């Protein structure tokens, strides 16, 4: 069984609505930084950061450093 499945249910389906919306936004295939995710979802920075933390802990999102500004990171969804 994959790490993203829990008793036959996809892990993202049992997460809070804000986490699901951030994950769906990242599933578009484009790398996004927190500001882009905020504007697409219309969530606050704190909500986006918390959602990303949930998704990273679940192994559904990967974090990629921005080579031009090491203080920023891009996020992308891992296929589930």
Short mmCIF file of the C-alpha atoms (twelve columns), coordinates in Angstrom:
data_MODEL
# 
_entry.id   MODEL 
# 
loop_
_atom_site.group_PDB 
_atom_site.id 
_atom_site.type_symbol 
_atom_site.label_atom_id 
_atom_site.label_alt_id 
_atom_site.label_comp_id 
_atom_site.label_asym_id 
_atom_site.label_seq_id 
_atom_site.Cartn_x 
_atom_site.Cartn_y 
_atom_site.Cartn_z 
_atom_site.pdbx_PDB_model_num 
ATOM 1  C CA . UNK A 1  0.000   0.000  0.000   1 
ATOM 2  C CA . UNK A 2  1.342   3.424  -0.844  1 
ATOM 3  C CA . UNK A 3  2.216   5.944  1.829   1 
ATOM 4  C CA . UNK A 4  -0.465  8.282  0.483   1 
ATOM 5  C CA . UNK A 5  -3.272  5.769  1.072   1 
ATOM 6  C CA . UNK A 6  -4.918  5.030  4.377   1 
ATOM 7  C CA . UNK A 7  -7.179  1.988  4.415   1 
ATOM 8  C CA . UNK A 8  -8.064  2.460  0.765   1 
ATOM 9  C CA . UNK A 9  -8.789  6.183  1.147   1 
ATOM 10 C CA . UNK A 10 -6.415  8.748  -0.288  1 
ATOM 11 C CA . UNK A 11 -4.705  10.586 2.533   1 
ATOM 12 C CA . UNK A 12 -5.458  14.014 1.082   1 
ATOM 13 C CA . UNK A 13 -9.204  13.266 1.234   1 
ATOM 14 C CA . UNK A 14 -9.152  13.080 5.035   1 
ATOM 15 C CA . UNK A 15 -7.210  16.319 5.480   1 
ATOM 16 C CA . UNK A 16 -8.794  19.715 6.207   1 
ATOM 17 C CA . UNK A 17 -10.398 21.606 3.280   1 
ATOM 18 C CA . UNK A 18 -7.616  24.205 3.165   1 
ATOM 19 C CA . UNK A 19 -4.985  21.488 2.783   1 
ATOM 20 C CA . UNK A 20 -6.979  19.821 0.002   1 
ATOM 21 C CA . UNK A 21 -7.332  23.121 -1.880  1 
ATOM 22 C CA . UNK A 22 -3.603  23.862 -1.644  1 
ATOM 23 C CA . UNK A 23 -2.842  20.330 -2.870  1 
ATOM 24 C CA . UNK A 24 -5.243  20.674 -5.821  1 
ATOM 25 C CA . UNK A 25 -3.603  24.009 -6.684  1 
ATOM 26 C CA . UNK A 26 -0.170  22.389 -6.695  1 
ATOM 27 C CA . UNK A 27 -1.415  19.428 -8.766  1 
ATOM 28 C CA . UNK A 28 -1.568  21.763 -11.769 1 
ATOM 29 C CA . UNK A 29 2.021   20.675 -12.319 1 
ATOM 30 C CA . UNK A 30 3.583   24.110 -11.992 1 
ATOM 31 C CA . UNK A 31 6.155   24.891 -9.303  1 
ATOM 32 C CA . UNK A 32 4.823   27.650 -7.065  1 
ATOM 33 C CA . UNK A 33 6.132   29.675 -4.178  1 
ATOM 34 C CA . UNK A 34 3.999   30.597 -1.168  1 
ATOM 35 C CA . UNK A 35 2.929   33.951 -2.639  1 
ATOM 36 C CA . UNK A 36 1.608   32.304 -5.799  1 
ATOM 37 C CA . UNK A 37 -0.310  29.725 -3.780  1 
ATOM 38 C CA . UNK A 38 -1.783  32.500 -1.628  1 
ATOM 39 C CA . UNK A 39 -3.049  34.405 -4.647  1 
ATOM 40 C CA . UNK A 40 -4.532  31.308 -6.306  1 
ATOM 41 C CA . UNK A 41 -6.273  30.009 -3.181  1 
ATOM 42 C CA . UNK A 42 -6.981  33.394 -1.549  1 
ATOM 43 C CA . UNK A 43 -5.764  31.989 1.760   1 
ATOM 44 C CA . UNK A 44 -3.649  33.853 4.290   1 
ATOM 45 C CA . UNK A 45 0.116   33.215 4.394   1 
ATOM 46 C CA . UNK A 46 -0.273  31.342 7.680   1 
ATOM 47 C CA . UNK A 47 -2.953  29.027 6.291   1 
ATOM 48 C CA . UNK A 48 -0.826  28.250 3.224   1 
ATOM 49 C CA . UNK A 49 2.274   27.535 5.333   1 
ATOM 50 C CA . UNK A 50 0.299   25.230 7.635   1 
ATOM 51 C CA . UNK A 51 -1.212  23.394 4.673   1 
ATOM 52 C CA . UNK A 52 2.223   22.967 3.115   1 
ATOM 53 C CA . UNK A 53 3.555   21.614 6.410   1 
ATOM 54 C CA . UNK A 54 0.756   18.997 6.481   1 
ATOM 55 C CA . UNK A 55 1.403   18.029 2.876   1 
ATOM 56 C CA . UNK A 56 5.181   17.798 3.321   1 
ATOM 57 C CA . UNK A 57 4.777   15.617 6.432   1 
ATOM 58 C CA . UNK A 58 2.439   13.330 4.487   1 
ATOM 59 C CA . UNK A 59 4.941   13.082 1.625   1 
ATOM 60 C CA . UNK A 60 2.562   14.632 -0.903  1 
ATOM 61 C CA . UNK A 61 4.569   17.786 -1.637  1 
ATOM 62 C CA . UNK A 62 8.226   18.431 -2.268  1 
ATOM 63 C CA . UNK A 63 10.102  21.619 -1.450  1 
ATOM 64 C CA . UNK A 64 12.622  22.975 -3.983  1 
ATOM 65 C CA . UNK A 65 15.000  25.831 -3.114  1 
ATOM 66 C CA . UNK A 66 14.979  28.911 -5.345  1 
ATOM 67 C CA . UNK A 67 18.541  29.124 -6.682  1 
ATOM 68 C CA . UNK A 68 18.263  32.886 -7.169  1 
ATOM 69 C CA . UNK A 69 17.012  33.614 -3.661  1 
ATOM 70 C CA . UNK A 70 17.799  30.904 -1.124  1 
ATOM 71 C CA . UNK A 71 15.279  32.367 1.343   1 
ATOM 72 C CA . UNK A 72 12.426  31.273 -0.941  1 
ATOM 73 C CA . UNK A 73 11.253  27.820 -1.857  1 
ATOM 74 C CA . UNK A 74 9.093   26.406 -4.606  1 
ATOM 75 C CA . UNK A 75 6.603   23.634 -3.940  1 
ATOM 76 C CA . UNK A 76 5.292   20.959 -6.237  1 
ATOM 77 C CA . UNK A 77 2.874   18.071 -5.722  1 
ATOM 78 C CA . UNK A 78 4.080   14.500 -5.845  1 
ATOM 79 C CA . UNK A 79 1.768   12.231 -7.813  1 
ATOM 80 C CA . UNK A 80 -0.453  10.256 -5.454  1 
# 
